[in-house]
Amino acid sequence: MAIQEEFEKLVDRLKTERDELKLKMHLASMEVKEEFDEAEKKWDQLKNRAIDIADGAVETSDEYIDKAKIVGDELKEAYNRIASRLRK
């Protein structure tokens, strides 16, 4: 009977660990999705700025281009964080 009880305890512990891992994976995927959604907003900003910069009819200042570069750098960092989380 002791072996059966030990086995039941092992199964219970493993079930708890499994449930915790499933929850963490779900939450992690939600965090990654949220961060990707935020990155998509920055992507849209960057695309719009790139169109403005490329359009010869629209005059763009150095400040405007610098801000576009900042958005690009932020987007690059976000993509790196997302890729890092997906590798885990």
Secondary structure, DSSP 8 states (H G I E B T S, - for coil): -HHHHHHHHHHHHHHHHHHHHHHHHHHHHHHHHHHHHHHHHHHHHHHHHHHHHH-TTS---HHHHHHHHHHHHHHHHHHHHHHHHHH-
